[in-house]
Amino acid sequence: MRILIAALLATASLLSPLSGSAQSMDVEATIKSIDVKQLNLTLDDGKTYKVPEEFNFDGLSSGVKVVVFYTVVDGTRVIDDLQVLSQ
C-alpha cells in the first residue's frame, strides 16, 4: 500500500503545474508611449508592459531611456520595477 501511495504522490507532483516557474526578466529600451488610463507603457521594442495601479508616472515621457524589470503573467508583461537611465 505504501508503494502505491508513493507512486501516486510522485505522479501527482510531476503532473502538477509549476507555480514557481515565473522568472523576472529585464529589457533596456526607450519609452515610445504612455497610457495612464490603461496603465500601460509601450517601449521602442514594440511591446506593451502593464504597470501596477499605484505606479507613479512622474518623470516619465516618450523618449526616456529605461530598464524595465518584468514578469510575464498570463501572457501579459507586468512591470515589477523600472529604472530611468536618461531623460
C-alpha positions as CSV (number, residue, x, y, z in Angstrom):
1,M,0.0,0.0,0.0
2,R,2.9,2.4,0.8
3,I,4.4,1.8,-2.6
4,L,1.0,2.6,-4.3
5,I,0.7,5.9,-2.3
6,A,4.3,6.8,-3.1
7,A,3.7,6.2,-6.8
8,L,0.6,8.3,-6.8
9,L,2.3,11.2,-5.0
10,A,5.2,11.0,-7.4
11,T,2.9,11.1,-10.4
12,A,0.9,13.9,-8.9
13,S,4.0,16.0,-8.3
14,L,5.1,15.5,-11.9
15,L,1.7,16.5,-13.4
16,S,1.1,19.5,-11.1
17,P,1.6,22.9,-12.6
18,L,4.9,24.6,-11.7
19,S,3.8,27.7,-9.8
20,G,7.4,28.7,-9.1
21,S,8.4,28.9,-12.7
22,A,7.8,32.6,-13.2
23,Q,11.0,34.4,-13.8
24,S,11.7,38.1,-13.7
25,M,13.3,39.4,-16.9
26,D,14.6,42.8,-17.9
27,V,14.8,45.0,-21.0
28,E,16.6,48.2,-21.7
29,A,14.7,50.4,-24.1
30,T,13.2,53.8,-24.7
31,I,9.6,54.7,-23.9
32,K,7.6,55.1,-27.1
33,S,4.2,55.9,-25.5
34,I,2.4,56.0,-22.1
35,D,-1.3,55.2,-21.5
36,V,-2.1,56.4,-17.9
37,K,-5.7,55.3,-18.1
38,Q,-4.9,51.7,-19.3
39,L,-1.8,51.6,-17.1
40,N,0.5,50.6,-20.0
41,L,3.9,51.6,-21.2
42,T,4.9,50.9,-24.8
43,L,8.6,50.7,-25.5
44,D,10.6,51.0,-28.7
45,D,10.9,47.2,-28.7
46,G,7.3,47.3,-29.9
47,K,6.0,45.6,-26.7
48,T,3.5,46.8,-24.2
49,Y,4.1,46.5,-20.5
50,K,1.4,46.7,-17.8
51,V,2.1,48.7,-14.6
52,P,0.6,48.3,-11.1
53,E,-2.3,50.6,-10.1
54,E,-0.1,52.5,-7.6
55,F,2.6,53.2,-10.3
56,N,3.9,56.8,-10.3
57,F,4.3,58.1,-13.9
58,D,6.0,61.3,-12.7
59,G,9.2,62.0,-14.7
60,L,8.3,59.5,-17.5
61,S,7.6,60.6,-21.0
62,S,8.2,59.5,-24.6
63,G,11.9,59.3,-25.3
64,V,13.1,58.5,-21.8
65,K,15.5,55.6,-21.7
66,V,14.7,53.0,-19.1
67,V,15.4,49.5,-17.8
68,V,12.2,47.6,-17.1
69,F,12.2,44.5,-14.9
70,Y,9.0,42.5,-15.6
71,T,7.3,39.1,-15.2
72,V,5.1,37.5,-17.8
73,V,1.7,36.7,-16.1
74,D,-0.9,35.0,-18.3
75,G,0.8,36.3,-21.4
76,T,1.0,39.9,-20.2
77,R,4.3,41.6,-19.3
78,V,3.8,43.1,-15.8
79,I,6.4,45.6,-14.6
80,D,8.0,44.7,-11.3
81,D,10.5,47.6,-11.3
82,L,11.6,50.4,-13.5
83,Q,14.9,52.4,-13.6
84,V,15.3,55.6,-15.6
85,L,18.6,55.7,-17.4
86,S,18.4,59.1,-19.2
87,Q,15.9,61.7,-20.0
